[in-house]
Amino acid sequence: MSGADGEHLHYLRVALDQAARCEPTPTAFCVGAVLVVRHPSQLSTPLVLSTGYSRELPGNTHAEANALAKACDLTPAELSAFPSQDVSELLRHVDCYTTLEPCSVRTSGLAPCADALIAAHIKRCVIGVGEPDDFVKCEGAQRLVNAGVEVIWVKGLEDECLKAARRGHSDKET
């Protein structure tokens, strides 16, 4: 396993820990996300900017959107460890680790997470498993690629990520 693969697995495990915090519901997935800053000239090691999980914030929210919202709400003191105090600049150097492919459709009418990640200008999205067609047909990864975001599919945690996503779905739990 290369260093990058080990690092990807590490941060996806952090995202899985976030997904475990999610209140299960039979009509939605339990997802975890981690935003990791990799500033090429100013950081020797990546730093976690924020984390999020589905339904963490009010309003039927998703993990990636919650992580982005929490990043945008960081105070200058909380940002002091980062090479820039400007969150929009930091997001350009972010890898979003997510246990499940970012959504491209929201049945609730809220903005899809793929669109939010694109609007934030993140650099890369590292995904544990594709979103199954339980509720909608997801094209989040393709939407990210089309917008110029690098997408990395990590092998090795697919079953864990899918099991976490479907927690609370008694007929589909693996």
N, C-alpha and C positions, 0 to 999 in steps of 0.2 A: 504494500500500500504506500503510495507516495505521500509526501507531507501535506499536499493540498487535499488529497482524499481523506486523510486522517483529520485534518482541520474541518473539512466539510461535515464529516460524521460527528465531530465534537459539537459543532454549532447546531446541527440538526437534532442532536440529543437535548441540547438546551431548549430548542423549540418544542420537542416532545414533552419536556417538563412543563412548559407553558401550556401545551394542549391538555395536559392532565389536570390543570387548574380550572378548565372550562366546565361550566355547568352543562351536563348532557341534555339533549332534547331530541326527540325522534324526528324532527323536521329540519334539522340542520347539522352540519359537521362540527366536530371539536377540532380546532386547528391552533397551532402555536407558531409564532414568528419571532425572529430575532434580527435586528438591524445592526450590522457590524461595519464599522468604519475602517477602511484600508486606504490611508492617505499615503501615496507612494513616496513622497519626498519628506514627510514629517513624522511618520509613525513606523517604528521597527516591528511592532506587533499590532495586530488588529485590536480594536476596542469595541465593546458592546455599547451602542448608542441608546438602544431601547429594546424592549420586548413587548409582546402582546399576545393575547389569546381571544378566541371568539367569545363574544358577549361579555367581555371584561368591562367595557364602558357602556353606558346606557344607549339604548336604541337599536338592538339587534345587530350589533357591530361585529365585524370580522377581524381576525388576528392581525393581518397586515395593516389594515386601516388603523387599528388601535395602536400598533407600534409606531406608525407614522405620526399619529396625533400626539402620542406621548413624547416623541422626539421633538415635535414642534413646540411643546409646552415646557421644555427644559429651561431652567433658569441659567443665567450667566455663571453662577457658582457651579452648577451641575455640568456645565459645558467646559469648565476650566481644564479638564484633563485632555481635551481634544485640541487638534492643531488650529482650529478655527472656532470662533464663537458664533458663526453664522450657520444656522442649521441648514439652510438651503445649499450652502457650499459643501457642508459635510455630506449631505444626501447624495451628492454627485460622486462620492467615494464609498458608497454603501453597497454591501452585499446583503440582500434580504434572504434570510434562511427561513423557509416555510415548510411545514410538514405536509401540506397539501397544495397542489397547483392553485395559484391565485385565481379567484373567480373572474369570469368575463360577463356573467349575467347575475343580477340580483332579483329574485322574485319579489322582494320587499320594495323595490323601486329605488333603493340606495345605489350610490355609485359603486361599480365593480372594483375590486382590489387591484386587478391588473391595471386599470385606468389610473388609480391613485398612485401606484408605483411608477407608472410612466410619467405622470404629472410631476412627481417628486424628482425625476431625473436620476433614479438610482442607476448604479453601474451594472449590477448583476443580480440575478435571482437564482438561488440554489434551492431545488425542490426535492422533497422526499418521495412523493408519489403523485401521479396524476389524479385529478378529481374524477371519481367514478360518476357515471350518468344516473345516479340515484334520484336527483332532483332536476337538473338541467344538463344540457350538453355544454361542457366547459371548453373554451378556447383561449384561456388566460395565457398559457405559455406562448402560444403562437402570436397572440396580440403583443406580448412583450418583445418577442423576436422581431416582429414587424416594425416596432418602434425603436429598434436598435439596442435593446437591453439584452445583454448576454444571459442566456438561460443554461443552467447546468442541472442535469438530472443525476442525482446521486444514487448509486446502487448499494444495496445492503440493508436499508431500513424500510423498504416498501411495505412489508407486512406489518411492522410496528406502527408506521404512519397511518396505514389504512385502518388498523384496529383502533388506534386513538381517534381517528376521524369519526368512526362509526359507533363510538361509545354511546350507549343509550338507544341504539337502533337494534332492538332485540332480534328482528328477523334477518339482519345482515351482519351482525357482529361475527368476526372470525376468531 
